[in-house]
């Protein structure tokens, strides 16, 4: 792969970096203050909409999409470093309309949606007027094996009837979340990979029950929120089916590849920011008559942190390059590798920073516990480490059989 960013990519990195410096970092504290100002759990800070308007004005909007869909027309390799910059503030990607799960859902609607579905839901998603959710994981089965998904989707005339339960449905509590993509079984007797389908469901449909909000290690993740959702004879129009019955796995594979690149690069952005915070702390603190940064132990740890970040970045850029040149399916080993490597690396560095900050590291003052909770979750989201390692191992064994 080519290791230098193109002139265009570097220009885009500089534009996003400048926006972060001028608008995002100076407003982090205001965002937190507004978020908690009303006492309403799902209240959206007004500063978010102000920053979105500015991003639109600067044409830094939907950067992950092709130009034909109003995006920047970037490849995965070109978009990856932009995702890293956005990742340095956990809510920043939404400012550019580049946040999960909306990015994946917009790609699904753009690739697989009907004209009517695009007009009704893709258009307002592209404009940032609404948000969306992706409902796949279930509490009663091991959802790391998607074949286990048991939510029932049964055709009845011009409608489908949905019964089942989902959880860790991210974004469902956001007040602007107006559409869900739900995965379930339309034909349990069909061949394994054509049993599942995906269908669009509006949250206010009769029979949908918000069972409970699910905090992540104690954090509410407002105004986004994760929930457990029950479907009790929920009827939706047959026109809400995506692509057709039995196409769920096909859609999932198309959706997850780019999303994992985005997740991993945002994760690297978190690791970079935490490493910077840790270095600053170590140069400012003394213990036992010595500045911490002069201690061999901390020099060793910081050196290891830099090595691990660079390794994860190069691995992720290699995966992005292969996706662009040989396709998602051929790059599945590289995609699996980064999904294991990047969150694991970031967890190690955040843990290291917590140690460097001491008591302040487990207090909310520097956000380190929240960073850890978010990144640790990524070792489960979009498939746990074990599933990705299984994929890598199988492909490796195949080479030598």
C-alpha positions in Angstrom: 0.0 0.0 0.0 1.0 3.7 -0.3 1.9 5.0 3.1 1.8 8.8 2.2 -1.6 10.5 2.2 -2.5 12.1 -1.1 -2.5 15.9 -1.4 -6.3 15.9 -1.4 -6.5 13.7 1.7 -4.0 15.9 3.6 -6.1 18.9 2.6 -9.2 17.2 4.1 -7.3 16.2 7.2 -6.2 19.8 7.7 -9.8 21.1 7.2 -11.2 18.7 9.8 -8.3 19.3 12.2 -8.9 23.1 11.9 -12.6 22.6 12.6 -11.8 20.5 15.6 -9.4 23.2 16.9 -11.7 26.1 16.3 -15.1 24.7 17.2 -15.1 21.3 18.9 -12.4 21.4 21.6 -13.4 24.9 22.8 -17.0 23.7 23.2 -16.4 20.4 25.0 -17.2 21.9 28.4 -20.2 23.8 27.1 -21.5 20.6 25.6 -21.3 18.8 29.0 -22.9 21.7 30.8 -25.8 21.9 28.4 -26.3 18.1 28.4 -26.9 18.1 32.1 -28.6 21.5 32.4 -32.2 20.5 32.3 -32.1 17.2 34.2 -33.8 15.5 31.2 -31.9 12.4 30.4 -32.2 12.6 26.6 -31.9 16.4 26.2 -29.7 17.3 23.2 -27.3 20.2 23.8 -28.2 23.2 21.6 -24.5 23.7 20.8 -24.6 20.4 18.8 -27.0 22.0 16.2 -25.0 25.2 16.1 -21.8 23.2 15.3 -23.7 21.1 12.7 -24.8 24.2 10.9 -21.2 25.4 10.8 -19.9 22.0 9.5 -22.6 22.2 6.7 -21.5 25.7 5.9 -17.9 24.6 5.6 -19.0 21.6 3.4 -17.7 19.1 6.0 -20.8 17.0 5.9 -21.5 13.3 5.2 -17.8 12.9 4.5 -18.0 9.1 4.4 -20.4 9.1 1.4 -19.8 9.2 -2.4 -20.2 12.6 -4.1 -23.3 11.4 -5.9 -25.0 11.1 -2.5 -23.9 14.5 -1.2 -20.7 13.3 0.4 -17.0 14.1 -0.1 -16.4 11.2 -2.5 -13.6 9.8 -0.4 -12.3 6.2 -0.5 -12.1 4.2 2.7 -8.3 5.0 2.8 -9.0 8.7 2.4 -11.8 8.9 5.0 -9.9 6.9 7.6 -7.7 9.7 8.9 -10.7 12.0 9.1 -12.4 9.5 11.4 -9.3 9.5 13.6 -9.5 13.3 14.0 -13.2 13.1 14.8 -12.6 10.3 17.3 -10.6 12.5 19.6 -13.9 13.9 21.0 -16.5 11.1 21.4 -19.5 13.2 20.1 -17.6 15.1 17.4 -18.5 12.7 14.5 -22.2 13.6 14.9 -21.3 17.3 14.1 -20.1 16.1 10.7 -23.1 13.7 10.3 -20.6 10.9 10.3 -21.6 9.0 13.5 -22.6 5.4 14.1 -25.1 3.8 13.6 -26.3 6.4 11.1 -23.4 6.0 8.8 -24.0 2.3 8.3 -27.8 2.8 8.1 -27.4 5.5 5.5 -25.1 3.3 3.4 -27.7 0.4 3.7 -30.6 2.7 2.5 -28.4 4.2 -0.2 -27.4 0.7 -1.5 -30.4 -1.4 -0.9 -33.4 0.9 -0.3 -36.3 1.6 -2.6 -36.9 5.1 -4.0 -39.8 5.4 -1.5 -37.6 4.3 1.5 -34.8 6.7 0.4 -37.2 9.6 0.1 -38.9 8.9 3.5 -35.8 8.1 5.6 -32.5 8.5 3.8 -33.1 12.1 2.7 -33.7 13.4 6.3 -30.8 11.2 7.6 -28.5 12.8 5.0 -29.7 16.2 6.1 -29.1 15.4 9.8 -32.8 16.0 10.6 -33.3 12.6 12.1 -31.3 9.8 13.6 -31.6 6.0 13.3 -30.8 2.7 15.1 -29.7 -0.8 14.1 -31.5 -3.6 16.1 -29.8 -7.0 15.9 -28.5 -8.2 19.2 -30.9 -10.3 21.4 -30.8 -11.1 25.1 -31.8 -14.8 24.8 -29.3 -16.0 22.3 -25.5 -15.7 21.6 -25.8 -12.9 19.1 -22.1 -13.1 18.2 -23.4 -15.9 15.9 -25.9 -14.0 13.8 -27.5 -17.3 12.8 -29.0 -17.5 16.3 -31.0 -14.3 15.8 -34.6 -15.5 16.6 -36.9 -12.4 16.2 -39.7 -13.5 14.0 -40.7 -11.5 10.9 -43.8 -13.2 9.2 -45.6 -12.0 6.1 -49.3 -11.4 6.5 -50.8 -9.9 3.3 -49.5 -6.4 2.8 -47.8 -6.4 6.2 -45.1 -8.2 8.2 -45.7 -9.1 11.8 -42.7 -8.9 14.1 -42.3 -10.7 17.4 -39.1 -10.8 19.5 -36.8 -8.9 21.8 -33.7 -6.9 21.1 -31.2 -5.2 23.4 -28.1 -3.0 23.3 -30.0 -1.1 20.6 -27.9 2.0 20.4 -29.6 5.3 19.8 -33.1 4.3 20.4 -33.6 6.8 23.2 -32.4 9.8 21.1 -35.4 12.1 20.7 -34.6 12.4 17.0 -34.3 8.6 16.4 -37.2 8.1 13.9 -36.3 4.9 12.1 -34.9 1.5 13.0 -33.4 -1.3 10.9 -34.4 -4.6 12.5 -32.9 -8.0 11.7 -34.9 -11.1 12.2 -35.9 -14.5 10.7 -38.4 -14.6 7.8 -37.9 -18.3 7.0 -36.4 -20.6 9.7 -36.4 -23.5 7.2 -34.5 -21.8 4.5 -30.7 -22.4 3.9 -28.7 -21.0 6.8 -27.7 -17.7 5.2 -31.1 -16.9 3.7 -33.2 -17.2 6.8 -32.6 -13.6 8.0 -34.0 -10.4 6.7 -33.9 -6.7 7.6 -36.9 -4.5 7.8 -37.6 -0.8 8.6 -39.6 -0.1 11.8 -40.7 3.3 13.1 -40.3 3.5 16.9 -43.9 4.7 17.5 -45.5 1.6 15.8 -48.1 -0.2 17.9 -46.7 -3.1 19.8 -43.2 -1.7 20.2 -42.3 -1.6 23.9 -39.3 0.3 25.4 -38.5 -2.3 28.1 -35.6 -0.5 29.7 -32.6 1.8 29.3 -29.2 0.0 29.4 -26.4 2.0 30.9 -22.8 1.2 29.8 -20.7 0.5 32.9 -22.9 3.0 34.7 -22.9 5.7 32.0 -26.3 6.7 30.5 -24.8 7.7 27.1 -27.2 10.6 26.9 -28.5 11.9 24.5 -27.8 8.7 22.5 -28.9 5.9 24.9 -29.0 2.1 24.5 -32.2 0.1 25.2 -34.0 -3.2 25.4 -36.9 -3.3 23.0 -39.8 -5.8 22.8 -41.9 -6.5 19.7 -45.4 -7.8 20.3 -47.2 -8.5 17.1 -45.8 -5.3 15.6 -47.2 -4.8 12.1 -45.3 -2.8 9.5 -46.0 -2.4 5.8 -44.5 -5.0 3.5 -42.9 -2.1 1.6 -40.6 -1.6 4.6 -38.6 -4.8 3.8 -35.0 -4.1 2.7 -33.9 -5.7 -0.6 -36.1 -8.7 -0.1 -36.7 -11.7 2.2 -33.6 -13.7 3.1 -31.1 -10.9 2.2 -30.3 -10.0 5.8 -26.8 -11.5 5.8 -26.0 -10.0 2.5 -26.9 -6.5 3.8 -25.0 -7.1 7.0 -21.8 -7.9 5.2 -22.1 -4.8 3.1 -22.8 -2.6 6.1 -20.2 -3.8 8.6 -16.9 -3.5 6.6 -16.8 0.3 6.2 -18.3 0.7 9.7 -15.4 -1.2 11.3 -12.9 1.0 9.6 -14.7 4.1 11.0 -14.9 2.5 14.5 -11.2 1.6 14.5 -9.9 4.9 13.3 -12.1 6.8 15.8 -10.7 4.5 18.4 -7.1 5.4 17.4 -8.1 9.0 17.7 -9.2 8.4 21.3 -5.8 6.6 22.0 -3.9 9.5 20.5 -5.7 12.0 22.7 -5.3 10.0 25.8 -1.6 9.5 25.1 -1.2 13.3 24.8 -3.0 13.8 28.1 -0.8 11.2 29.8 2.4 12.7 28.5 1.4 16.2 29.7 0.5 14.8 33.1 3.8 12.9 33.4 5.8 16.0 32.6 4.0 18.1 35.2 4.0 15.7 38.2 6.7 14.8 40.7 6.9 11.7 43.0 9.8 10.8 45.3 11.8 13.8 44.2 11.6 13.0 40.5 9.4 14.2 37.5 7.4 11.2 36.5 8.4 11.5 32.8 12.1 11.0 33.9 11.3 7.6 35.4 12.4 4.7 33.3 9.1 2.9 34.0 7.0 5.6 32.4 9.4 6.1 29.5 9.0 2.4 28.8 5.2 2.6 29.0 5.0 5.8 26.8 7.3 4.2 24.2 5.1 1.1 24.1 2.0 3.2 23.7 3.4 5.0 20.7 4.4 1.8 19.0 1.0 0.2 19.6 -0.9 3.2 18.2 1.2 3.3 15.1 0.9 -0.4 14.6 -2.9 -0.2 14.9 -3.1 2.8 12.5 -1.0 1.1 9.8 -3.0 -2.1 10.1 -6.3 -0.1 9.8 -5.0 1.9 6.8 -3.9 -1.4 5.2 -7.4 -2.8 5.7 -8.9 0.3 4.2 -6.6 0.2 1.2 -7.4 -3.5 0.6 -11.2 -2.7 0.8 -10.7 0.0 -1.8 -8.6 -2.2 -4.2 -9.7 -5.8 -3.8 -13.1 -5.5 -2.0 -14.6 -6.1 1.4 -14.9 -9.8 1.1 -11.2 -10.3 0.0 -10.2 -8.0 2.9 -12.1 -9.8 5.6 -9.0 -11.0 7.4 -7.6 -7.5 7.6 -11.0 -6.1 8.7 -11.2 -8.8 11.4 -7.6 -8.0 12.6 -8.2 -4.3 13.1 -11.4 -4.9 15.0 -9.4 -6.9 17.5 -6.2 -4.8 17.5 -7.5 -1.2 17.7 -9.9 -1.4 20.7 -7.5 -3.7 22.6 -4.7 -1.2 22.0 -6.8 1.7 23.1 -8.0 -0.1 26.3 -4.4 -0.7 27.3 -3.4 2.9 26.8 -6.4 4.3 28.6 -5.7 1.9 31.5 -2.1 3.1 31.4 -3.3 6.7 31.6 -5.6 6.0 34.5 -2.5 4.7 36.3 -0.5 7.8 35.5 -3.3 10.1 36.7 -3.7 8.2 40.0 -6.9 9.2 41.9 -7.7 11.7 39.1 -7.7 8.8 36.6 -10.8 7.2 38.2 -12.6 10.5 38.8 -14.8 12.1 36.1 -12.5 15.2 35.8 -10.4 13.9 32.8 -13.1 11.6 31.2 -10.7 8.6 31.4 -13.3 6.2 32.9 -15.8 7.2 30.2 -13.3 6.7 27.5 -12.5 3.2 28.9 -16.2 2.3 29.1 -16.8 3.3 25.5 -13.8 1.6 24.0 -14.1 -1.6 26.1 -17.7 -1.9 24.7 -16.2 -2.0 21.2 -14.5 -5.3 22.0 -18.1 -6.7 22.0 -19.9 -4.4 19.5 -19.9 -5.6 15.8 -18.7 -9.0 17.0 -16.5 -9.9 20.0 -12.7 -10.4 19.7 -13.2 -14.2 19.7 -15.4 -14.2 16.6 -12.9 -12.1 14.7 -9.9 -14.2 15.8 -11.9 -17.3 14.7 -12.2 -15.7 11.2 -8.5 -14.9 11.1 -7.5 -18.3 12.2 -9.7 -20.1 9.7 -8.3 -18.1 6.9 -4.8 -18.8 8.2 -5.4 -22.5 8.4 -6.8 -22.5 4.9 -3.5 -21.1 3.6 -1.6 -24.2 4.9 -4.0 -27.0 4.1 
